[in-house]
Amino acid sequence: MKKSGALVGVIGALTEACFCERCNKMRVTADGLLRPCLGDALEFDLKPALRGGTDNDVVQVFLAALAKKPLAHGFKDVYQPARPMTAIGG
């Protein structure tokens, strides 16, 4: 194999056992749902607030999702999402 000098890195799915306690991420899916954790099936529908609500309505959906964000992901329990990552925009 010819060496090009390029460096390739791989980002592991689970980099450390206890990363959840510092996680501040939520994801808006491709179909307008808000997921407080990728390792959990809980989703909140953002579409009504975005389509006909106020800025405060959008904030309230985010706050509700944040309040329900699980303390830990389900990946350690062999969590299998109902939808693959490609279906949620991942």
Buried (B, 14 or more C-beta within 10 A) or exposed (E): EEEEEEEEEEEEEEEEEEEBEEBEEBBBBEEBBBBBBBBBEEBBEBEEBEEEBEEEBBEBBBEEBEEEBEEBBBBEEEEEBEBEEEEBEE
